[in-house]
């Protein structure tokens, strides 16, 4: 009898786990929709629960607060952006440092334009967890680009990694300005970002 009860409980676990994963996905999808439609301030935990059809009391079984929702959703976006940048870098010959700037800026700009929720989280919804995720992402991409530019002889071998980290920080701040000026990103500001980052990197060119 006891063994049968344990077997039944074990058999039920996958269904419970699947239901939990489905609810987490529904919550993230609802948050994405609200961020796209109404912006960061509207995507409260209560509003997300209502959109997902999940009572607020049940929401806390999956996310302790809205910051956890923000972080999980941003992780999905960061993975997508990282894949786009990696593909662009692999496919580009990078003949110049301007090309190197473009091959990072263009995929990010295109992705942000297509995913307002990412823009809302990246710029409007900054909290400690989200800020840490953005910093980690920028640092990883800066290190990747530093290695590539040194390997391809576009930057001097003694160029500090800090140079690429600062270039990403400058680019991030200018993207912030561009997307505050326009929901689709102000192209003039984005072009200034290209010029500033390129000019800075050229001071370390071979």
Secondary structure, 3 states (H helix, E strand, C coil): CHHHHHHHHHHHHHHHHHHHHHHHHHHHHHHHHHHHHHCHHHCCHHHHHHHHCCCHHHHCCCCCCHHHHHHHHHHHHHHHHHHHHHHHHHHCCCCCHHHHHHHHHHHHHHHHHHCHHHHHHHHHCCCHHHHHHHHHHHHHHHHHHHHHHHHCCCECCCCCHHHHHHHHHHHHHHHHHHHHHCCCCCHHHHHHHHHHHHHHHHCCEC
